[in-house]
Amino acid sequence: MPAVDNFRANLRAAMDAQRLSQRDVAREADMSHSYVNRVLQGRTEPGLPQCERLAKVVGLPLPAMLQSPKNFSDILLTAVAQLGTVSE
């Protein structure tokens, strides 16, 4: 799976885990909602600056966002737990 596909899948997973909508992410990243939607649907490939901004919004480093989704799930669980959004 290419890195951009990993990024896309991991962005969606991070958004879901933190209950962030596309509009929330777009607003925080200073991007249009339609752009974020196109990224998530695979109709647009974000450049490095856009990937960095989106990763920052979900509170994860860009290298983590490029991991395979299988490896990313452990990273995400740890990050979300540190943010205090996981109920125990």
N, C-alpha and C positions, 0 to 999 in steps of 0.2 A: 504494500500500500504506500503510495507516494506521501511525502511529508505533509503536503497541503491537505490530503484526505485525512491523515491522522489529526492534523490541526482542527479541521472541520468537525470531526467526530468528537474530539476531546473538548472543543469549545461547547458543543451541544451538551455533553455530559456534565461539564462544569456548570453551565447555566441551569440545567435541570436540578443538579444537586443543591444549588444555592437558590433555587426558585426565582431565577432571573428571567424576565421576558426579553424578547428581542428588542423591544422599545427601551427597557431598562439599560441593556447593554449598549444600544446605539446612543442613548443620551449620555451615558458615562464616558463612552469612547469618543464623543463628539463626531458621530457618523450618522448618516441617515438610516432610518429603520429599513428602508428598502435595500440599502447596501448590505446591512447585516443579514437580512433575509436571503439575498442572492449568494452571500458567502456560505451560509448554512445549507442552502440548496445545491451548492456546487456549480452555480451558474457564473460565479465570479471567483477568481483566485486572488486573494489579498496579497499585497506586497508585504515586505518585511516590516515597514513602519506600522501598517495596519494590523499585522499579526501581533506586534509588540503592544499596541494600544489595547487590543481585544484581550490579550493575555493578562494585561495589568488590571483590566476591569474585573476579571474573574479571580484575580489574586494569585496567579500562578506564573512561574517563570516560563518564558518562551521555550527553552529546551524541553521542559516537561510537557508542554503542549504538543510537541512534535513526536513524542514517544508513540509506540503502537498503542492502540486503545486497550489492548490486553494489559500492558504494563502501566498504563495511565490510571487504571482503576485504583490501584494501591496508592499512587501519588495523590489522587483526588480524595480518597477517604481520609488520608492523613491531613491534607490541607483543609478540608471542610471541618474536620474535627478541631483543628487549631483555631478556626474561625468561630467555633462555638455554635455552629448551625446544625450539628447532628444531635438529635435527642437520644439520650441513653436510657 
